């Protein structure tokens, strides 16, 4: 089984929700995961974020659903850390 354990994302979001609310909402959807957020750029209507998510069982589908539900968009996946556990089970 391949497990996603760390991912770094470039995300564009409106000013609302704020950075703390955005990171908290992301963390609520991924129990056991750590969410770190940095605001890289800001203009009149949007913020560009670098979001780092770390954990043992990260679901990429949960991440993309949370981003969309919060009114943001995923620009790019900048870094990925995956682990092959050696078992044959599949993961999303």
PDB file of N, CA, C and O in Angstrom:
ATOM      1  N   UNK A   1       0.845  -1.171   0.000  1.00  0.00           N
ATOM      2  CA  UNK A   1       0.000   0.000   0.000  1.00  0.00           C
ATOM      3  C   UNK A   1       0.891   1.235   0.000  1.00  0.00           C
ATOM      4  O   UNK A   1       1.889   1.312   0.716  1.00  0.00           O
ATOM      5  N   UNK A   2       0.501   2.184  -0.815  1.00  0.00           N
ATOM      6  CA  UNK A   2       1.200   3.462  -0.862  1.00  0.00           C
ATOM      7  C   UNK A   2       0.435   4.455   0.014  1.00  0.00           C
ATOM      8  O   UNK A   2      -0.759   4.676  -0.189  1.00  0.00           O
ATOM      9  N   UNK A   3       1.119   5.048   0.981  1.00  0.00           N
ATOM     10  CA  UNK A   3       0.489   6.017   1.880  1.00  0.00           C
ATOM     11  C   UNK A   3       1.083   7.396   1.661  1.00  0.00           C
ATOM     12  O   UNK A   3       2.301   7.576   1.643  1.00  0.00           O
ATOM     13  N   UNK A   4       0.200   8.357   1.495  1.00  0.00           N
ATOM     14  CA  UNK A   4       0.601   9.763   1.419  1.00  0.00           C
ATOM     15  C   UNK A   4       0.839  10.249   2.840  1.00  0.00           C
ATOM     16  O   UNK A   4      -0.069  10.204   3.670  1.00  0.00           O
ATOM     17  N   UNK A   5       2.048  10.713   3.129  1.00  0.00           N
ATOM     18  CA  UNK A   5       2.380  11.138   4.493  1.00  0.00           C
ATOM     19  C   UNK A   5       2.676  12.630   4.605  1.00  0.00           C
ATOM     20  O   UNK A   5       2.624  13.193   5.698  1.00  0.00           O
ATOM     21  N   UNK A   6       2.986  13.269   3.486  1.00  0.00           N
ATOM     22  CA  UNK A   6       3.252  14.716   3.519  1.00  0.00           C
ATOM     23  C   UNK A   6       3.001  15.261   2.129  1.00  0.00           C
ATOM     24  O   UNK A   6       3.381  14.654   1.128  1.00  0.00           O
ATOM     25  N   UNK A   7       2.350  16.426   2.083  1.00  0.00           N
ATOM     26  CA  UNK A   7       2.098  17.064   0.807  1.00  0.00           C
ATOM     27  C   UNK A   7       2.168  18.569   1.005  1.00  0.00           C
ATOM     28  O   UNK A   7       1.699  19.098   2.013  1.00  0.00           O
ATOM     29  N   UNK A   8       2.760  19.254   0.030  1.00  0.00           N
ATOM     30  CA  UNK A   8       2.863  20.714   0.063  1.00  0.00           C
ATOM     31  C   UNK A   8       2.078  21.245  -1.133  1.00  0.00           C
ATOM     32  O   UNK A   8       2.319  20.862  -2.278  1.00  0.00           O
ATOM     33  N   UNK A   9       1.134  22.136  -0.838  1.00  0.00           N
ATOM     34  CA  UNK A   9       0.212  22.626  -1.856  1.00  0.00           C
ATOM     35  C   UNK A   9       0.305  24.135  -2.015  1.00  0.00           C
ATOM     36  O   UNK A   9       0.567  24.863  -1.058  1.00  0.00           O
ATOM     37  N   UNK A  10       0.086  24.584  -3.231  1.00  0.00           N
ATOM     38  CA  UNK A  10      -0.063  26.006  -3.541  1.00  0.00           C
ATOM     39  C   UNK A  10      -1.552  26.230  -3.777  1.00  0.00           C
ATOM     40  O   UNK A  10      -2.132  25.671  -4.708  1.00  0.00           O
ATOM     41  N   UNK A  11      -2.168  27.053  -2.924  1.00  0.00           N
ATOM     42  CA  UNK A  11      -3.619  27.247  -2.946  1.00  0.00           C
ATOM     43  C   UNK A  11      -3.935  28.728  -3.052  1.00  0.00           C
ATOM     44  O   UNK A  11      -3.292  29.563  -2.416  1.00  0.00           O
ATOM     45  N   UNK A  12      -4.940  29.040  -3.869  1.00  0.00           N
ATOM     46  CA  UNK A  12      -5.460  30.408  -3.979  1.00  0.00           C
ATOM     47  C   UNK A  12      -6.821  30.438  -3.302  1.00  0.00           C
ATOM     48  O   UNK A  12      -7.691  29.622  -3.609  1.00  0.00           O
ATOM     49  N   UNK A  13      -7.009  31.391  -2.367  1.00  0.00           N
ATOM     50  CA  UNK A  13      -8.294  31.489  -1.666  1.00  0.00           C
ATOM     51  C   UNK A  13      -8.693  32.949  -1.526  1.00  0.00           C
ATOM     52  O   UNK A  13      -7.845  33.839  -1.584  1.00  0.00           O
ATOM     53  N   UNK A  14     -10.007  33.197  -1.338  1.00  0.00           N
ATOM     54  CA  UNK A  14     -10.431  34.564  -1.034  1.00  0.00           C
ATOM     55  C   UNK A  14      -9.969  34.936   0.378  1.00  0.00           C
ATOM     56  O   UNK A  14      -9.506  34.069   1.119  1.00  0.00           O
ATOM     57  N   UNK A  15     -10.088  36.214   0.761  1.00  0.00           N
ATOM     58  CA  UNK A  15      -9.647  36.643   2.091  1.00  0.00           C
ATOM     59  C   UNK A  15     -10.438  35.954   3.204  1.00  0.00           C
ATOM     60  O   UNK A  15      -9.922  35.749   4.303  1.00  0.00           O
ATOM     61  N   UNK A  16     -11.678  35.603   2.916  1.00  0.00           N
ATOM     62  CA  UNK A  16     -12.518  34.930   3.906  1.00  0.00           C
ATOM     63  C   UNK A  16     -12.845  33.534   3.409  1.00  0.00           C
ATOM     64  O   UNK A  16     -13.350  33.405   2.293  1.00  0.00           O
ATOM     65  N   UNK A  17     -12.590  32.499   4.161  1.00  0.00           N
ATOM     66  CA  UNK A  17     -12.185  32.481   5.555  1.00  0.00           C
ATOM     67  C   UNK A  17     -10.725  32.914   5.728  1.00  0.00           C
ATOM     68  O   UNK A  17      -9.917  32.804   4.807  1.00  0.00           O
ATOM     69  N   UNK A  18     -10.411  33.404   6.914  1.00  0.00           N
ATOM     70  CA  UNK A  18      -9.036  33.794   7.223  1.00  0.00           C
ATOM     71  C   UNK A  18      -8.127  32.579   7.311  1.00  0.00           C
ATOM     72  O   UNK A  18      -8.578  31.435   7.272  1.00  0.00           O
ATOM     73  N   UNK A  19      -6.829  32.859   7.433  1.00  0.00           N
ATOM     74  CA  UNK A  19      -5.831  31.789   7.432  1.00  0.00           C
ATOM     75  C   UNK A  19      -6.050  30.802   8.576  1.00  0.00           C
ATOM     76  O   UNK A  19      -5.960  29.592   8.365  1.00  0.00           O
ATOM     77  N   UNK A  20      -6.334  31.290   9.773  1.00  0.00           N
ATOM     78  CA  UNK A  20      -6.533  30.390  10.912  1.00  0.00           C
ATOM     79  C   UNK A  20      -7.766  29.524  10.719  1.00  0.00           C
ATOM     80  O   UNK A  20      -7.738  28.322  10.979  1.00  0.00           O
ATOM     81  N   UNK A  21      -8.850  30.144  10.259  1.00  0.00           N
ATOM     82  CA  UNK A  21     -10.088  29.396  10.021  1.00  0.00           C
ATOM     83  C   UNK A  21      -9.895  28.379   8.892  1.00  0.00           C
ATOM     84  O   UNK A  21     -10.403  27.261   8.969  1.00  0.00           O
ATOM     85  N   UNK A  22      -9.168  28.765   7.856  1.00  0.00           N
ATOM     86  CA  UNK A  22      -8.927  27.870   6.732  1.00  0.00           C
ATOM     87  C   UNK A  22      -8.123  26.644   7.188  1.00  0.00           C
ATOM     88  O   UNK A  22      -8.489  25.508   6.887  1.00  0.00           O
ATOM     89  N   UNK A  23      -7.031  26.886   7.911  1.00  0.00           N
ATOM     90  CA  UNK A  23      -6.191  25.775   8.378  1.00  0.00           C
ATOM     91  C   UNK A  23      -6.957  24.878   9.347  1.00  0.00           C
ATOM     92  O   UNK A  23      -6.826  23.655   9.303  1.00  0.00           O
ATOM     93  N   UNK A  24      -7.756  25.489  10.223  1.00  0.00           N
ATOM     94  CA  UNK A  24      -8.535  24.699  11.184  1.00  0.00           C
ATOM     95  C   UNK A  24      -9.576  23.833  10.467  1.00  0.00           C
ATOM     96  O   UNK A  24      -9.770  22.669  10.818  1.00  0.00           O
ATOM     97  N   UNK A  25     -10.239  24.404   9.466  1.00  0.00           N
ATOM     98  CA  UNK A  25     -11.229  23.637   8.710  1.00  0.00           C
ATOM     99  C   UNK A  25     -10.573  22.480   7.966  1.00  0.00           C
ATOM    100  O   UNK A  25     -11.146  21.395   7.877  1.00  0.00           O
ATOM    101  N   UNK A  26      -9.392  22.703   7.439  1.00  0.00           N
ATOM    102  CA  UNK A  26      -8.662  21.611   6.766  1.00  0.00           C
ATOM    103  C   UNK A  26      -8.320  20.520   7.779  1.00  0.00           C
ATOM    104  O   UNK A  26      -8.503  19.336   7.495  1.00  0.00           O
ATOM    105  N   UNK A  27      -7.827  20.904   8.953  1.00  0.00           N
ATOM    106  CA  UNK A  27      -7.424  19.925   9.972  1.00  0.00           C
ATOM    107  C   UNK A  27      -8.625  19.134  10.487  1.00  0.00           C
ATOM    108  O   UNK A  27      -8.501  17.945  10.781  1.00  0.00           O
ATOM    109  N   UNK A  28      -9.788  19.786  10.599  1.00  0.00           N
ATOM    110  CA  UNK A  28     -10.985  19.081  11.065  1.00  0.00           C
ATOM    111  C   UNK A  28     -11.356  17.922  10.162  1.00  0.00           C
ATOM    112  O   UNK A  28     -11.913  16.926  10.623  1.00  0.00           O
ATOM    113  N   UNK A  29     -11.054  18.043   8.896  1.00  0.00           N
ATOM    114  CA  UNK A  29     -11.421  16.992   7.932  1.00  0.00           C
ATOM    115  C   UNK A  29     -10.391  15.880   7.829  1.00  0.00           C
ATOM    116  O   UNK A  29     -10.617  14.887   7.137  1.00  0.00           O
ATOM    117  N   UNK A  30      -9.253  16.038   8.515  1.00  0.00           N
ATOM    118  CA  UNK A  30      -8.183  15.043   8.414  1.00  0.00           C
ATOM    119  C   UNK A  30      -7.665  14.696   9.809  1.00  0.00           C
ATOM    120  O   UNK A  30      -6.589  15.149  10.201  1.00  0.00           O
ATOM    121  N   UNK A  31      -8.421  13.899  10.558  1.00  0.00           N
ATOM    122  CA  UNK A  31      -7.991  13.540  11.913  1.00  0.00           C
ATOM    123  C   UNK A  31      -6.586  12.933  11.909  1.00  0.00           C
ATOM    124  O   UNK A  31      -6.238  12.134  11.039  1.00  0.00           O
ATOM    125  N   UNK A  32      -5.804  13.325  12.886  1.00  0.00           N
ATOM    126  CA  UNK A  32      -4.440  12.796  12.998  1.00  0.00           C
ATOM    127  C   UNK A  32      -3.430  13.503  12.120  1.00  0.00           C
ATOM    128  O   UNK A  32      -2.254  13.140  12.115  1.00  0.00           O
ATOM    129  N   UNK A  33      -3.867  14.506  11.378  1.00  0.00           N
ATOM    130  CA  UNK A  33      -2.965  15.219  10.475  1.00  0.00           C
ATOM    131  C   UNK A  33      -2.607  16.597  11.038  1.00  0.00           C
ATOM    132  O   UNK A  33      -3.388  17.220  11.757  1.00  0.00           O
ATOM    133  N   UNK A  34      -1.432  17.040  10.694  1.00  0.00           N
ATOM    134  CA  UNK A  34      -0.977  18.374  11.052  1.00  0.00           C
ATOM    135  C   UNK A  34      -1.053  19.254   9.810  1.00  0.00           C
ATOM    136  O   UNK A  34      -0.586  18.865   8.739  1.00  0.00           O
ATOM    137  N   UNK A  35      -1.642  20.439   9.953  1.00  0.00           N
ATOM    138  CA  UNK A  35      -1.776  21.377   8.835  1.00  0.00           C
ATOM    139  C   UNK A  35      -0.993  22.637   9.180  1.00  0.00           C
ATOM    140  O   UNK A  35      -1.235  23.273  10.206  1.00  0.00           O
ATOM    141  N   UNK A  36      -0.047  22.990   8.305  1.00  0.00           N
ATOM    142  CA  UNK A  36       0.740  24.213   8.456  1.00  0.00           C
ATOM    143  C   UNK A  36       0.466  25.102   7.252  1.00  0.00           C
ATOM    144  O   UNK A  36       0.459  24.630   6.115  1.00  0.00           O
ATOM    145  N   UNK A  37       0.244  26.370   7.497  1.00  0.00           N
ATOM    146  CA  UNK A  37      -0.156  27.286   6.429  1.00  0.00           C
ATOM    147  C   UNK A  37       0.704  28.540   6.488  1.00  0.00           C
ATOM    148  O   UNK A  37       0.994  29.064   7.563  1.00  0.00           O
ATOM    149  N   UNK A  38       1.103  29.008   5.317  1.00  0.00           N
ATOM    150  CA  UNK A  38       1.839  30.271   5.216  1.00  0.00           C
ATOM    151  C   UNK A  38       1.199  31.090   4.091  1.00  0.00           C
ATOM    152  O   UNK A  38       0.948  30.572   3.003  1.00  0.00           O
ATOM    153  N   UNK A  39       0.944  32.354   4.360  1.00  0.00           N
ATOM    154  CA  UNK A  39       0.423  33.248   3.323  1.00  0.00           C
ATOM    155  C   UNK A  39       1.623  33.785   2.562  1.00  0.00           C
ATOM    156  O   UNK A  39       2.449  34.510   3.117  1.00  0.00           O
ATOM    157  N   UNK A  40       1.716  33.422   1.280  1.00  0.00           N
ATOM    158  CA  UNK A  40       2.852  33.853   0.452  1.00  0.00           C
ATOM    159  C   UNK A  40       2.604  35.200  -0.216  1.00  0.00           C
ATOM    160  O   UNK A  40       3.508  36.030  -0.305  1.00  0.00           O
ATOM    161  N   UNK A  41       1.374  35.414  -0.685  1.00  0.00           N
ATOM    162  CA  UNK A  41       1.042  36.664  -1.380  1.00  0.00           C
ATOM    163  C   UNK A  41      -0.399  37.042  -1.079  1.00  0.00           C
ATOM    164  O   UNK A  41      -1.228  36.199  -0.739  1.00  0.00           O
ATOM    165  N   UNK A  42      -0.671  38.326  -1.213  1.00  0.00           N
ATOM    166  CA  UNK A  42      -2.021  38.813  -0.968  1.00  0.00           C
ATOM    167  C   UNK A  42      -2.289  39.966  -1.930  1.00  0.00           C
ATOM    168  O   UNK A  42      -1.430  40.821  -2.146  1.00  0.00           O
ATOM    169  N   UNK A  43      -3.491  39.979  -2.507  1.00  0.00           N
ATOM    170  CA  UNK A  43      -3.900  41.148  -3.281  1.00  0.00           C
ATOM    171  C   UNK A  43      -5.232  41.631  -2.724  1.00  0.00           C
ATOM    172  O   UNK A  43      -5.598  41.260  -1.609  1.00  0.00           O
ATOM    173  N   UNK A  44      -5.956  42.442  -3.468  1.00  0.00           N
ATOM    174  CA  UNK A  44      -7.191  43.018  -2.940  1.00  0.00           C
ATOM    175  C   UNK A  44      -8.254  41.979  -2.623  1.00  0.00           C
ATOM    176  O   UNK A  44      -9.062  42.178  -1.716  1.00  0.00           O
ATOM    177  N   UNK A  45      -8.262  40.863  -3.364  1.00  0.00           N
ATOM    178  CA  UNK A  45      -9.344  39.893  -3.186  1.00  0.00           C
ATOM    179  C   UNK A  45      -8.890  38.491  -2.804  1.00  0.00           C
ATOM    180  O   UNK A  45      -9.695  37.700  -2.314  1.00  0.00           O
ATOM    181  N   UNK A  46      -7.621  38.167  -3.019  1.00  0.00           N
ATOM    182  CA  UNK A  46      -7.203  36.779  -2.790  1.00  0.00           C
ATOM    183  C   UNK A  46      -5.888  36.694  -2.014  1.00  0.00           C
ATOM    184  O   UNK A  46      -5.153  37.670  -1.869  1.00  0.00           O
ATOM    185  N   UNK A  47      -5.628  35.475  -1.522  1.00  0.00           N
ATOM    186  CA  UNK A  47      -4.370  35.150  -0.855  1.00  0.00           C
ATOM    187  C   UNK A  47      -3.820  33.878  -1.490  1.00  0.00           C
ATOM    188  O   UNK A  47      -4.567  32.938  -1.764  1.00  0.00           O
ATOM    189  N   UNK A  48      -2.522  33.855  -1.721  1.00  0.00           N
ATOM    190  CA  UNK A  48      -1.853  32.647  -2.169  1.00  0.00           C
ATOM    191  C   UNK A  48      -1.203  32.000  -0.959  1.00  0.00           C
ATOM    192  O   UNK A  48      -0.434  32.632  -0.235  1.00  0.00           O
ATOM    193  N   UNK A  49      -1.525  30.724  -0.753  1.00  0.00           N
ATOM    194  CA  UNK A  49      -1.073  30.007   0.431  1.00  0.00           C
ATOM    195  C   UNK A  49      -0.135  28.868   0.072  1.00  0.00           C
ATOM    196  O   UNK A  49      -0.265  28.239  -0.978  1.00  0.00           O
ATOM    197  N   UNK A  50       0.812  28.617   0.966  1.00  0.00           N
ATOM    198  CA  UNK A  50       1.526  27.345   0.936  1.00  0.00           C
ATOM    199  C   UNK A  50       0.978  26.554   2.111  1.00  0.00           C
ATOM    200  O   UNK A  50       1.073  26.992   3.258  1.00  0.00           O
ATOM    201  N   UNK A  51       0.406  25.392   1.832  1.00  0.00           N
ATOM    202  CA  UNK A  51      -0.180  24.550   2.868  1.00  0.00           C
ATOM    203  C   UNK A  51       0.579  23.231   2.899  1.00  0.00           C
ATOM    204  O   UNK A  51       0.709  22.543   1.887  1.00  0.00           O
ATOM    205  N   UNK A  52       1.080  22.894   4.090  1.00  0.00           N
ATOM    206  CA  UNK A  52       1.782  21.628   4.298  1.00  0.00           C
ATOM    207  C   UNK A  52       0.899  20.767   5.188  1.00  0.00           C
ATOM    208  O   UNK A  52       0.471  21.196   6.260  1.00  0.00           O
ATOM    209  N   UNK A  53       0.632  19.547   4.732  1.00  0.00           N
ATOM    210  CA  UNK A  53      -0.183  18.603   5.507  1.00  0.00           C
ATOM    211  C   UNK A  53       0.668  17.366   5.752  1.00  0.00           C
ATOM    212  O   UNK A  53       1.216  16.777   4.820  1.00  0.00           O
ATOM    213  N   UNK A  54       0.772  16.980   7.028  1.00  0.00           N
ATOM    214  CA  UNK A  54       1.552  15.812   7.415  1.00  0.00           C
ATOM    215  C   UNK A  54       0.677  14.887   8.239  1.00  0.00           C
ATOM    216  O   UNK A  54      -0.149  15.345   9.029  1.00  0.00           O
ATOM    217  N   UNK A  55       0.855  13.580   8.058  1.00  0.00           N
ATOM    218  CA  UNK A  55       0.104  12.607   8.844  1.00  0.00           C
ATOM    219  C   UNK A  55       0.340  11.208   8.331  1.00  0.00           C
ATOM    220  O   UNK A  55       0.989  11.007   7.305  1.00  0.00           O
ATOM    221  N   UNK A  56      -0.194  10.241   9.056  1.00  0.00           N
ATOM    222  CA  UNK A  56      -0.001   8.836   8.677  1.00  0.00           C
ATOM    223  C   UNK A  56      -0.959   8.404   7.579  1.00  0.00           C
ATOM    224  O   UNK A  56      -0.614   7.573   6.739  1.00  0.00           O
ATOM    225  N   UNK A  57      -2.174   8.974   7.584  1.00  0.00           N
ATOM    226  CA  UNK A  57      -3.184   8.564   6.612  1.00  0.00           C
ATOM    227  C   UNK A  57      -3.831   9.793   5.989  1.00  0.00           C
ATOM    228  O   UNK A  57      -4.958  10.144   6.337  1.00  0.00           O
ATOM    229  N   UNK A  58      -3.139  10.437   5.085  1.00  0.00           N
ATOM    230  CA  UNK A  58      -3.678  11.625   4.421  1.00  0.00           C
ATOM    231  C   UNK A  58      -4.500  11.175   3.217  1.00  0.00           C
ATOM    232  O   UNK A  58      -4.034  10.392   2.390  1.00  0.00           O
ATOM    233  N   UNK A  59      -5.717  11.677   3.132  1.00  0.00           N
ATOM    234  CA  UNK A  59      -6.580  11.397   1.984  1.00  0.00           C
ATOM    235  C   UNK A  59      -6.551  12.601   1.049  1.00  0.00           C
ATOM    236  O   UNK A  59      -6.999  13.689   1.411  1.00  0.00           O
ATOM    237  N   UNK A  60      -6.023  12.402  -0.149  1.00  0.00           N
ATOM    238  CA  UNK A  60      -5.975  13.507  -1.104  1.00  0.00           C
ATOM    239  C   UNK A  60      -7.382  13.949  -1.488  1.00  0.00           C
ATOM    240  O   UNK A  60      -7.618  15.135  -1.718  1.00  0.00           O
ATOM    241  N   UNK A  61      -8.323  13.000  -1.559  1.00  0.00           N
ATOM    242  CA  UNK A  61      -9.706  13.364  -1.875  1.00  0.00           C
ATOM    243  C   UNK A  61     -10.293  14.280  -0.807  1.00  0.00           C
ATOM    244  O   UNK A  61     -11.009  15.226  -1.134  1.00  0.00           O
ATOM    245  N   UNK A  62     -10.000  14.013   0.465  1.00  0.00           N
ATOM    246  CA  UNK A  62     -10.484  14.884   1.539  1.00  0.00           C
ATOM    247  C   UNK A  62      -9.885  16.281   1.412  1.00  0.00           C
ATOM    248  O   UNK A  62     -10.559  17.280   1.667  1.00  0.00           O
ATOM    249  N   UNK A  63      -8.637  16.344   1.025  1.00  0.00           N
ATOM    250  CA  UNK A  63      -7.977  17.640   0.849  1.00  0.00           C
ATOM    251  C   UNK A  63      -8.650  18.438  -0.255  1.00  0.00           C
ATOM    252  O   UNK A  63      -9.001  19.602  -0.058  1.00  0.00           O
ATOM    253  N   UNK A  64      -8.831  17.824  -1.407  1.00  0.00           N
ATOM    254  CA  UNK A  64      -9.422  18.560  -2.532  1.00  0.00           C
ATOM    255  C   UNK A  64     -10.873  18.948  -2.240  1.00  0.00           C
ATOM    256  O   UNK A  64     -11.317  20.021  -2.647  1.00  0.00           O
ATOM    257  N   UNK A  65     -11.618  18.082  -1.537  1.00  0.00           N
ATOM    258  CA  UNK A  65     -12.993  18.428  -1.153  1.00  0.00           C
ATOM    259  C   UNK A  65     -13.002  19.629  -0.205  1.00  0.00           C
ATOM    260  O   UNK A  65     -13.815  20.540  -0.363  1.00  0.00           O
ATOM    261  N   UNK A  66     -12.100  19.630   0.778  1.00  0.00           N
ATOM    262  CA  UNK A  66     -12.032  20.730   1.742  1.00  0.00           C
ATOM    263  C   UNK A  66     -11.666  22.035   1.040  1.00  0.00           C
ATOM    264  O   UNK A  66     -12.258  23.075   1.325  1.00  0.00           O
ATOM    265  N   UNK A  67     -10.714  21.991   0.142  1.00  0.00           N
ATOM    266  CA  UNK A  67     -10.303  23.196  -0.588  1.00  0.00           C
ATOM    267  C   UNK A  67     -11.491  23.777  -1.355  1.00  0.00           C
ATOM    268  O   UNK A  67     -11.743  24.981  -1.300  1.00  0.00           O
ATOM    269  N   UNK A  68     -12.213  22.923  -2.064  1.00  0.00           N
ATOM    270  CA  UNK A  68     -13.364  23.391  -2.842  1.00  0.00           C
ATOM    271  C   UNK A  68     -14.466  23.932  -1.931  1.00  0.00           C
ATOM    272  O   UNK A  68     -15.055  24.973  -2.221  1.00  0.00           O
ATOM    273  N   UNK A  69     -14.746  23.224  -0.827  1.00  0.00           N
ATOM    274  CA  UNK A  69     -15.802  23.659   0.091  1.00  0.00           C
ATOM    275  C   UNK A  69     -15.485  25.005   0.740  1.00  0.00           C
ATOM    276  O   UNK A  69     -16.398  25.740   1.117  1.00  0.00           O
ATOM    277  N   UNK A  70     -14.213  25.327   0.869  1.00  0.00           N
ATOM    278  CA  UNK A  70     -13.801  26.590   1.484  1.00  0.00           C
ATOM    279  C   UNK A  70     -13.667  27.712   0.450  1.00  0.00           C
ATOM    280  O   UNK A  70     -13.215  28.809   0.777  1.00  0.00           O
ATOM    281  N   UNK A  71     -14.056  27.438  -0.789  1.00  0.00           N
ATOM    282  CA  UNK A  71     -14.051  28.462  -1.830  1.00  0.00           C
ATOM    283  C   UNK A  71     -12.689  28.750  -2.413  1.00  0.00           C
ATOM    284  O   UNK A  71     -12.482  29.796  -3.028  1.00  0.00           O
ATOM    285  N   UNK A  72     -11.754  27.830  -2.226  1.00  0.00           N
ATOM    286  CA  UNK A  72     -10.391  28.019  -2.713  1.00  0.00           C
ATOM    287  C   UNK A  72     -10.132  27.116  -3.922  1.00  0.00           C
ATOM    288  O   UNK A  72     -10.981  26.312  -4.306  1.00  0.00           O
ATOM    289  N   UNK A  73      -8.960  27.263  -4.503  1.00  0.00           N
ATOM    290  CA  UNK A  73      -8.595  26.400  -5.627  1.00  0.00           C
ATOM    291  C   UNK A  73      -7.144  25.953  -5.483  1.00  0.00           C
ATOM    292  O   UNK A  73      -6.284  26.703  -5.022  1.00  0.00           O
ATOM    293  N   UNK A  74      -6.900  24.728  -5.884  1.00  0.00           N
ATOM    294  CA  UNK A  74      -5.560  24.145  -5.833  1.00  0.00           C
ATOM    295  C   UNK A  74      -4.801  24.550  -7.089  1.00  0.00           C
ATOM    296  O   UNK A  74      -5.212  24.218  -8.201  1.00  0.00           O
ATOM    297  N   UNK A  75      -3.697  25.265  -6.912  1.00  0.00           N
ATOM    298  CA  UNK A  75      -2.873  25.663  -8.048  1.00  0.00           C
ATOM    299  C   UNK A  75      -1.872  24.587  -8.417  1.00  0.00           C
ATOM    300  O   UNK A  75      -1.708  24.264  -9.594  1.00  0.00           O
ATOM    301  N   UNK A  76      -1.202  24.029  -7.419  1.00  0.00           N
ATOM    302  CA  UNK A  76      -0.202  23.008  -7.723  1.00  0.00           C
ATOM    303  C   UNK A  76       0.120  22.177  -6.494  1.00  0.00           C
ATOM    304  O   UNK A  76      -0.084  22.595  -5.355  1.00  0.00           O
ATOM    305  N   UNK A  77       0.624  20.994  -6.765  1.00  0.00           N
ATOM    306  CA  UNK A  77       1.204  20.137  -5.730  1.00  0.00           C
ATOM    307  C   UNK A  77       2.706  20.352  -5.839  1.00  0.00           C
ATOM    308  O   UNK A  77       3.324  19.978  -6.836  1.00  0.00           O
ATOM    309  N   UNK A  78       3.289  20.956  -4.809  1.00  0.00           N
ATOM    310  CA  UNK A  78       4.692  21.348  -4.893  1.00  0.00           C
ATOM    311  C   UNK A  78       5.652  20.304  -4.334  1.00  0.00           C
ATOM    312  O   UNK A  78       6.798  20.223  -4.775  1.00  0.00           O
ATOM    313  N   UNK A  79       5.206  19.515  -3.379  1.00  0.00           N
ATOM    314  CA  UNK A  79       6.040  18.441  -2.822  1.00  0.00           C
ATOM    315  C   UNK A  79       5.126  17.306  -2.378  1.00  0.00           C
ATOM    316  O   UNK A  79       3.991  17.533  -1.960  1.00  0.00           O
ATOM    317  N   UNK A  80       5.635  16.084  -2.475  1.00  0.00           N
ATOM    318  CA  UNK A  80       4.881  14.909  -2.040  1.00  0.00           C
ATOM    319  C   UNK A  80       5.847  13.949  -1.361  1.00  0.00           C
ATOM    320  O   UNK A  80       6.972  13.752  -1.820  1.00  0.00           O
ATOM    321  N   UNK A  81       5.391  13.352  -0.258  1.00  0.00           N
ATOM    322  CA  UNK A  81       6.158  12.323   0.445  1.00  0.00           C
ATOM    323  C   UNK A  81       5.231  11.128   0.621  1.00  0.00           C
ATOM    324  O   UNK A  81       4.237  11.220   1.342  1.00  0.00           O
ATOM    325  N   UNK A  82       5.539  10.017  -0.025  1.00  0.00           N
ATOM    326  CA  UNK A  82       4.716   8.816   0.076  1.00  0.00           C
ATOM    327  C   UNK A  82       5.566   7.673   0.618  1.00  0.00           C
ATOM    328  O   UNK A  82       6.791   7.674   0.502  1.00  0.00           O
ATOM    329  N   UNK A  83       4.881   6.695   1.214  1.00  0.00           N
ATOM    330  CA  UNK A  83       5.549   5.539   1.796  1.00  0.00           C
ATOM    331  C   UNK A  83       4.920   4.270   1.254  1.00  0.00           C
ATOM    332  O   UNK A  83       3.696   4.148   1.220  1.00  0.00           O
ATOM    333  N   UNK A  84       5.738   3.335   0.833  1.00  0.00           N
ATOM    334  CA  UNK A  84       5.267   2.008   0.446  1.00  0.00           C
ATOM    335  C   UNK A  84       5.357   1.136   1.682  1.00  0.00           C
ATOM    336  O   UNK A  84       6.451   0.835   2.160  1.00  0.00           O
ATOM    337  N   UNK A  85       4.189   0.724   2.207  1.00  0.00           N
ATOM    338  CA  UNK A  85       4.167  -0.057   3.442  1.00  0.00           C
ATOM    339  C   UNK A  85       4.503  -1.523   3.215  1.00  0.00           C
ATOM    340  O   UNK A  85       4.730  -2.263   4.172  1.00  0.00           O
ATOM    341  N   UNK A  86       4.536  -1.946   1.961  1.00  0.00           N
ATOM    342  CA  UNK A  86       4.861  -3.333   1.670  1.00  0.00           C
ATOM    343  C   UNK A  86       3.656  -4.247   1.647  1.00  0.00           C
ATOM    344  O   UNK A  86       3.775  -5.408   1.255  1.00  0.00           O
ATOM    345  N   UNK A  87       2.474  -3.745   2.064  1.00  0.00           N
ATOM    346  CA  UNK A  87       1.265  -4.568   2.015  1.00  0.00           C
ATOM    347  C   UNK A  87       0.570  -4.343   0.679  1.00  0.00           C
ATOM    348  O   UNK A  87       0.850  -3.378  -0.031  1.00  0.00           O
ATOM    349  N   UNK A  88      -0.351  -5.264   0.350  1.00  0.00           N
ATOM    350  CA  UNK A  88      -1.027  -5.207  -0.946  1.00  0.00           C
ATOM    351  C   UNK A  88      -2.318  -4.416  -0.902  1.00  0.00           C
ATOM    352  O   UNK A  88      -2.960  -4.253  -1.940  1.00  0.00           O
ATOM    353  N   UNK A  89      -2.731  -3.911   0.271  1.00  0.00           N
ATOM    354  CA  UNK A  89      -3.972  -3.138   0.374  1.00  0.00           C
ATOM    355  C   UNK A  89      -3.872  -1.891  -0.491  1.00  0.00           C
ATOM    356  O   UNK A  89      -2.795  -1.325  -0.682  1.00  0.00           O
ATOM    357  N   UNK A  90      -5.037  -1.475  -1.015  1.00  0.00           N
ATOM    358  CA  UNK A  90      -5.044  -0.250  -1.817  1.00  0.00           C
ATOM    359  C   UNK A  90      -5.525   0.909  -0.968  1.00  0.00           C
ATOM    360  O   UNK A  90      -6.173   0.716   0.060  1.00  0.00           O
ATOM    361  N   UNK A  91      -5.205   2.101  -1.403  1.00  0.00           N
ATOM    362  CA  UNK A  91      -5.585   3.331  -0.725  1.00  0.00           C
ATOM    363  C   UNK A  91      -6.010   4.334  -1.771  1.00  0.00           C
ATOM    364  O   UNK A  91      -5.663   4.188  -2.943  1.00  0.00           O
ATOM    365  N   UNK A  92      -6.760   5.360  -1.370  1.00  0.00           N
ATOM    366  CA  UNK A  92      -7.155   6.379  -2.353  1.00  0.00           C
ATOM    367  C   UNK A  92      -6.073   7.371  -2.409  1.00  0.00           C
ATOM    368  O   UNK A  92      -6.161   8.338  -3.166  1.00  0.00           O
TER     369      UNK A  92
END
